[in-house]
Amino acid sequence: MNKLPLQDLKIDKFAHLCEDVSVNRRTYQVQITVNGHKIKTVVIDPHYEIKHSATITDGLILQLVAQLDGGDFSPESVAKNFEYHMTDNLVARGKKYRLVWLIEREQLFVGVINAYRRK
């Protein structure tokens, strides 16, 4: 079901996102439904802080994730048990954002890889 190779999406280095326990990811409890799955946890990878810490916060990311509620999203790519998604034109604070996220099959969480403002 690969639409594009992961390296073309520039997220290939995150293919093992959940396997690297040395990264300080933050978890938050939520109650949303995405792709028909009831999601209870959002796991935010600190990658966004490298280039976007001046404009992106965990709180903003949670606002963007909340907008996924009730949606049905086709993955950009699939690797192992992970479906990778890029969702554009999410609006918060009057600005548009892109959210790069994943869902692991048979799990109850959304993993956020990155978020940044769109022009």
C-alpha positions in Angstrom: 0.0 0.0 0.0 3.0 2.3 -0.3 2.1 5.4 -2.2 5.6 6.9 -1.9 8.9 5.4 -0.6 9.5 6.8 2.9 12.8 8.5 1.8 10.8 10.5 -0.7 8.6 11.7 2.2 11.7 12.7 4.2 10.4 10.8 7.2 12.4 7.6 6.6 14.6 8.2 9.7 11.4 7.9 11.8 10.5 4.5 10.6 11.7 3.1 13.9 10.1 5.9 15.9 8.7 3.7 18.7 11.8 1.5 18.9 14.2 4.2 20.0 13.6 4.5 23.7 16.4 7.1 24.1 14.3 9.9 22.7 12.4 12.0 25.3 8.8 11.7 23.8 5.9 13.2 25.7 2.6 11.5 26.1 -0.8 13.1 26.5 -4.2 11.5 27.1 -6.9 12.3 24.6 -10.2 10.9 23.4 -10.5 11.1 19.7 -11.4 8.7 16.9 -9.1 8.5 13.8 -9.6 6.1 11.0 -12.3 4.4 13.0 -9.9 3.7 15.9 -10.6 5.2 19.4 -7.3 6.9 20.3 -6.5 7.4 23.9 -2.9 8.7 23.7 -0.9 11.2 21.7 2.9 10.7 21.7 4.9 13.7 20.6 8.4 13.3 19.3 10.6 16.3 20.2 11.9 16.5 16.6 9.8 19.7 15.9 11.9 21.5 18.5 15.0 21.4 16.2 13.6 24.0 13.7 10.2 25.1 15.0 10.4 25.6 18.7 9.9 29.3 18.4 6.4 28.8 16.9 5.3 25.2 17.7 4.5 23.9 21.2 3.1 20.6 22.5 -0.1 22.6 23.2 -0.4 23.7 19.6 0.3 20.2 18.4 -2.5 18.9 20.6 -4.9 21.4 19.0 -3.9 20.2 15.6 -4.3 16.5 16.6 -7.8 17.3 18.0 -8.8 18.3 14.4 -8.1 14.7 13.3 -11.1 13.6 15.4 -13.7 11.8 13.3 -11.5 11.8 10.2 -10.6 9.0 7.9 -7.1 9.5 6.4 -5.2 7.5 3.8 -1.6 6.9 4.7 1.2 8.5 2.6 3.2 5.4 3.2 3.2 2.2 5.2 6.3 0.6 6.8 6.2 -2.4 9.2 3.1 -1.8 11.4 3.2 2.0 10.9 1.0 4.1 8.7 2.5 7.5 8.0 0.4 10.5 7.4 0.9 14.2 6.4 -2.2 16.4 7.0 -2.1 19.9 5.6 -4.2 23.0 6.2 -5.0 22.4 9.8 -5.8 25.8 11.3 -4.9 27.0 14.7 -4.3 30.6 15.9 -5.5 31.8 12.5 -2.6 30.1 10.7 -2.3 26.9 8.6 -0.1 24.0 9.7 1.1 20.6 8.4 1.1 17.7 10.9 3.3 14.7 10.2 2.0 11.8 12.2 1.6 8.0 12.4 -0.6 5.3 13.7 0.7 1.9 14.7 -1.7 -0.8 13.7 -3.7 -2.3 16.5 -2.6 0.4 18.9 -4.5 3.2 20.6 -2.2 6.1 20.0 -1.2 8.7 17.4 2.5 9.5 17.2 3.4 13.0 16.1 6.6 13.2 14.2 6.6 16.9 13.2 4.4 20.0 12.8 5.2 23.2 11.1 3.5 26.3 9.7 2.4 26.5 6.1 2.3 29.6 4.0 
